Amino acid sequence: MSIPPIRSDLSALVGYHSAQVDAKVRLNTNESPFAPPQEFVDDFVAGLKDEHLNRYPDRRASALRAAIAHADEVHPDRVFCANGSNEVLQSLLLAYGGAGRQALVFEPTYALHSHIARVTGTSVVAVNRLPDFTLSPDYVRGAIEKEDPSLVFLCSPNNPTGLSESLDVMKAALNTTSGLVIVDEAYGQFALDSATQLFKGVGGERLVVVRTFSKTWGLAGVRLGYCLADPAIVEACFSVCLPYHLSSLTQSAGMRVLKYGSLMDDHVEAIVAERTRVLNELNKLDVEVWPSESNFILFRPLSQGAEMVWQGLVDRSVLIRDCSSWKSLEGCLRVTIGTREENTAFLNALKETL
Ligand SMILES: *Cc1c(COP(=O)(O)O)cnc(C)c1O
């Protein structure tokens, strides 16, 4: 007996991993350091009693979509929800990618854009960012004209480099492509601008803005993400997702947490203030630092190898992300902004290690 080989186009793919090492201070996966508000947890737990768990959930998650639409000031027909924004991305790729179609990404960026594309049989064209990790409208226009992709991925703010794309870059993409422009705003709440203001402009019907409850909302464990897009794109996502893909518990969690938006804003404010402090401290050390509009900072130790610095931090029970083996990120590390205490622990451990 032998197990059949997996799809030949998958055999070269490595799964997505983030090193899981025991450490007291965990600043490696860009989660919120804050638990969701206790009022929400109490509300959620109390609500569980009313869920009819013997029944399938609302297949179209209508109440949740209406609540998100209300918060984001759009029509509910323009909202699609799934188990994390990763599943939203997968749905978009299943509907608009697939065999014979191409997705364009600008690297370095979020590895899952190309990973999920390949899993769905979509071929990936990876174009390097400019040396300072930015993009310009002309550069993006040129890449789209050359490759004619079905989907263009932008990540704003970009993980792992930290900066947002300019609205001009997004407009250039929308003006040039005939495919979808997917703007991943997983860290959008930490940034100054949002792509959503481009829905009304040229090509706005091809714009998809993807968001998640995993980062700012402190609900990475719940697995809930969504996109805002033209109703036709939302329907296309419904046509490829599994029936009842979003559990009633997930739908309930999302609806209930939205009531606590102002507490989330407080968390965002605290993280942005800490980001400024950590950036200032890093700038005094022997490292190169990139500016950030997100809840993480990319930096490169100048006189020591990244792996040694990473290990030095782990030895002091601080876990950050080693990006040094990623393309174009030689020698780079990425730290998530945590609580004040966690950030201080990181900065002290880094000073000792350096
Ligand atoms: C963390 C992250 C996500 C979140 O994915 P979920 O599936 O919603 O948890 C999406 N996009 C980017 C760029 C991220 O960094």
The ligand as an SDF file (V2000), in Angstrom:
LIG
                    3D

 15 15  0  0  0  0  0  0  0  0999 V2000
   -2.1510   38.8390   10.0860 C   0  0  0  0  0  0  0  0  0  0  0  0
   -2.4950   39.1420    8.6960 C   0  0  0  0  0  0  0  0  0  0  0  0
   -3.7230   38.7440    8.1880 C   0  0  0  0  0  0  0  0  0  0  0  0
   -4.7050   38.0620    9.0880 C   0  0  0  0  0  0  0  0  0  0  0  0
   -5.1680   36.8810    8.6540 O   0  0  0  0  0  0  0  0  0  0  0  0
   -6.4400   36.2610    9.3810 P   0  0  0  0  0  0  0  0  0  0  0  0
   -6.6940   35.0700    8.5520 O   0  0  0  0  0  0  0  0  0  0  0  0
   -7.5220   37.2820    9.3180 O   0  0  0  0  0  0  0  0  0  0  0  0
   -6.0440   35.9640   10.7890 O   0  0  0  0  0  0  0  0  0  0  0  0
   -4.0620   39.0840    6.8980 C   0  0  0  0  0  0  0  0  0  0  0  0
   -3.2150   39.7840    6.1350 N   0  0  0  0  0  0  0  0  0  0  0  0
   -2.0270   40.1950    6.5970 C   0  0  0  0  0  0  0  0  0  0  0  0
   -1.1450   41.0150    5.7510 C   0  0  0  0  0  0  0  0  0  0  0  0
   -1.6260   39.8640    7.8900 C   0  0  0  0  0  0  0  0  0  0  0  0
   -0.4340   40.2520    8.3340 O   0  0  0  0  0  0  0  0  0  0  0  0
  1  2  1  0
  2  3  1  0
  2 14  2  0
  3  4  1  0
  3 10  2  0
  4  5  1  0
  5  6  1  0
  6  7  2  0
  6  8  1  0
  6  9  1  0
 10 11  1  0
 11 12  2  0
 12 13  1  0
 12 14  1  0
 14 15  1  0
M  END
$$$$
